[in-house]
């Protein structure tokens, strides 16, 4: 998955396990599960992202999935969108420590970003109906929203379908990506 950049993924996992915990971005109980539950959970989706795409990770928090995608795919230009200063400070430092040149940290709310992207993603941010209102305006025509969801994905799609279509969705698919014992579930909405 990470090929020659595996060392960067491991370094990022270490940053999450140390500074991420100290700064309150990752709970201490998550440390033993950083690799499987967070890094690989994010990484398994990256093959779905088109070559050379612009990506916005909305409400990125500690950089999941955006930083993982930027590490795995240096061809992507990833914008990490996060409104909270303490999180953007952490992200700026992580990007610098990892030496990533394909990442922009943007302290902003989704509603204020003011541009579009080939792919917009979010992981554990909000219910799909609310998330769609924030993210779909940022998806360029022909682009996609890849909303990383859990077991409730199908139910969330049922509630959000009308909103998604009103916001320009042309197709809505719930996809599952292999990730050990717990697959990664993604609601893929094309525009």
C-alpha positions as CSV (number, residue, x, y, z in Angstrom):
1,X,0.0,0.0,0.0
2,X,2.7,2.5,1.0
3,X,5.6,0.9,-1.0
4,X,8.7,3.0,-0.6
5,X,6.9,5.4,1.7
6,X,6.1,2.9,4.4
7,X,8.6,4.6,6.7
8,X,6.5,7.8,6.4
9,X,3.4,5.9,7.4
10,X,5.2,4.4,10.4
11,X,6.5,7.9,11.3
12,X,2.9,9.3,11.1
13,X,1.6,6.4,13.3
14,X,4.3,7.3,15.9
15,X,3.3,11.0,15.7
16,X,-0.4,10.0,16.3
17,X,0.7,7.7,19.2
18,X,2.7,10.5,20.9
19,X,1.9,14.1,20.1
20,X,-1.6,13.1,18.9
21,X,-2.4,11.7,22.4
22,X,-0.7,14.6,24.2
23,X,-2.7,17.1,22.2
24,X,-5.9,15.3,22.7
25,X,-6.5,14.3,19.0
26,X,-6.3,10.5,19.7
27,X,-7.4,8.8,22.9
28,X,-4.8,6.9,24.8
29,X,-6.9,3.7,24.4
30,X,-6.5,4.0,20.6
31,X,-2.7,3.8,20.7
32,X,-2.6,0.0,20.3
33,X,-5.0,0.2,17.4
34,X,-3.4,3.2,15.6
35,X,-2.1,1.1,12.7
36,X,-5.2,-1.1,12.0
37,X,-8.1,1.1,13.1
38,X,-6.8,4.5,11.8
39,X,-3.9,4.3,9.4
40,X,-4.9,1.1,7.4
41,X,-8.6,2.0,7.7
42,X,-7.8,5.1,5.8
43,X,-5.2,3.6,3.4
44,X,-7.4,0.9,2.0
45,X,-9.6,3.5,0.3
46,X,-6.8,5.4,-1.5
47,X,-6.8,3.1,-4.7
48,X,-10.3,4.5,-5.3
49,X,-8.9,8.1,-5.7
50,X,-8.0,9.0,-9.3
51,X,-4.4,9.6,-10.3
52,X,-3.3,13.3,-9.7
53,X,-6.6,14.2,-8.0
54,X,-7.1,17.2,-5.8
55,X,-8.5,16.1,-2.5
56,X,-10.2,17.9,0.4
57,X,-10.4,16.1,3.8
58,X,-13.2,17.9,5.7
59,X,-13.0,17.9,9.5
60,X,-9.7,16.1,9.2
61,X,-8.9,16.2,13.0
62,X,-5.5,14.4,13.3
63,X,-5.2,14.1,9.5
64,X,-7.3,11.0,8.9
65,X,-7.7,10.0,6.1
66,X,-6.0,12.9,4.3
67,X,-2.5,12.6,5.6
68,X,-2.5,8.8,5.1
69,X,-3.6,9.4,1.5
70,X,-0.9,12.0,0.9
71,X,1.7,9.7,2.3
72,X,0.5,6.7,0.2
73,X,0.0,8.8,-3.0
74,X,2.4,11.6,-3.6
75,X,0.6,12.3,-6.9
76,X,-2.4,13.7,-5.0
77,X,-2.7,17.3,-3.7
78,X,-4.4,17.0,-0.4
79,X,-6.0,19.9,1.5
80,X,-6.7,19.2,5.1
81,X,-9.7,21.3,6.2
82,X,-10.0,21.8,10.0
83,X,-11.6,24.8,11.9
84,X,-9.8,24.3,15.2
85,X,-6.5,26.0,15.8
86,X,-5.0,23.4,18.0
87,X,-5.6,20.7,15.4
88,X,-4.3,22.8,12.5
89,X,-1.2,23.5,14.6
90,X,-0.7,19.8,15.1
91,X,-1.3,19.2,11.4
92,X,1.2,21.9,10.3
93,X,3.8,20.3,12.5
94,X,3.1,16.7,11.3
95,X,3.3,17.8,7.6
96,X,6.6,19.5,8.3
97,X,8.0,16.6,10.3
98,X,7.0,14.2,7.5
99,X,8.4,16.5,4.8
100,X,5.2,16.3,2.7
101,X,5.0,18.8,-0.1
102,X,1.6,17.6,-1.5
103,X,-0.4,18.8,1.6
104,X,-2.0,22.1,2.4
105,X,-3.5,22.7,5.9
106,X,-6.4,25.0,5.8
107,X,-8.0,26.4,9.0
108,X,-11.6,26.8,7.8
109,X,-15.1,25.4,8.0
110,X,-16.2,23.5,5.0
111,X,-18.8,26.2,4.1
112,X,-16.0,28.8,3.8
113,X,-13.5,26.9,1.6
114,X,-14.8,28.5,-1.6
115,X,-13.3,26.1,-4.2
116,X,-13.9,22.6,-5.6
117,X,-12.0,19.4,-5.6
118,X,-11.9,16.1,-7.6
119,X,-12.5,14.2,-4.4
120,X,-13.9,15.3,-1.0
121,X,-13.7,13.0,1.9
122,X,-14.6,12.9,5.6
123,X,-14.2,10.3,8.3
124,X,-16.3,10.3,11.5
125,X,-17.4,13.9,11.1
126,X,-21.3,14.0,10.9
127,X,-24.3,12.1,9.8
128,X,-24.4,11.8,6.0
129,X,-27.4,14.1,5.6
130,X,-25.5,17.0,7.3
131,X,-22.1,16.0,5.8
132,X,-23.6,16.1,2.3
133,X,-24.7,19.8,2.8
134,X,-21.1,20.6,3.8
135,X,-19.2,18.5,1.3
136,X,-21.2,18.3,-1.9
137,X,-20.7,22.0,-2.8
138,X,-17.0,21.3,-2.7
139,X,-17.1,18.4,-5.2
140,X,-16.2,19.4,-8.7
141,X,-18.5,18.2,-11.6
142,X,-17.4,14.6,-12.4
143,X,-15.9,14.3,-8.9
144,X,-16.8,12.3,-5.9
145,X,-17.6,12.4,-2.2
146,X,-16.0,9.5,-0.4
147,X,-17.6,9.5,3.1
148,X,-16.0,7.0,5.4
149,X,-18.8,5.5,7.5
150,X,-19.4,2.6,9.9
151,X,-22.1,0.0,10.1
152,X,-24.8,2.7,9.8
153,X,-23.9,3.6,6.2
154,X,-26.9,2.0,4.5
155,X,-29.3,3.6,7.0
156,X,-27.6,7.0,6.6
157,X,-27.9,6.7,2.8
158,X,-31.6,6.1,3.1
159,X,-32.1,9.3,5.2
160,X,-29.7,11.4,3.0
161,X,-30.7,10.2,-0.5
162,X,-33.0,13.1,-1.3
163,X,-30.5,15.7,0.0
164,X,-27.7,14.1,-2.0
165,X,-29.7,14.2,-5.2
166,X,-30.8,17.8,-4.6
167,X,-27.1,18.7,-4.2
168,X,-26.1,17.1,-7.5
169,X,-25.4,13.4,-6.8
170,X,-25.7,11.2,-9.9
171,X,-25.0,7.9,-8.1
172,X,-24.7,6.7,-4.5
173,X,-23.0,3.5,-3.7
174,X,-22.0,1.9,-0.3
175,X,-18.7,0.2,-0.9
176,X,-16.6,-2.0,1.4
177,X,-12.8,-2.2,1.4
178,X,-11.0,-5.1,3.0
179,X,-9.1,-4.2,6.1
180,X,-8.5,-7.3,8.2
181,X,-11.4,-8.2,10.5
182,X,-13.3,-4.9,10.1
183,X,-13.7,-3.7,6.6
184,X,-13.8,0.0,5.8
185,X,-17.2,1.2,4.6
186,X,-17.4,4.2,2.3
187,X,-20.4,6.0,0.9
188,X,-19.3,6.9,-2.6
189,X,-21.3,9.8,-4.1
190,X,-20.5,10.9,-7.7
191,X,-21.5,14.3,-9.0
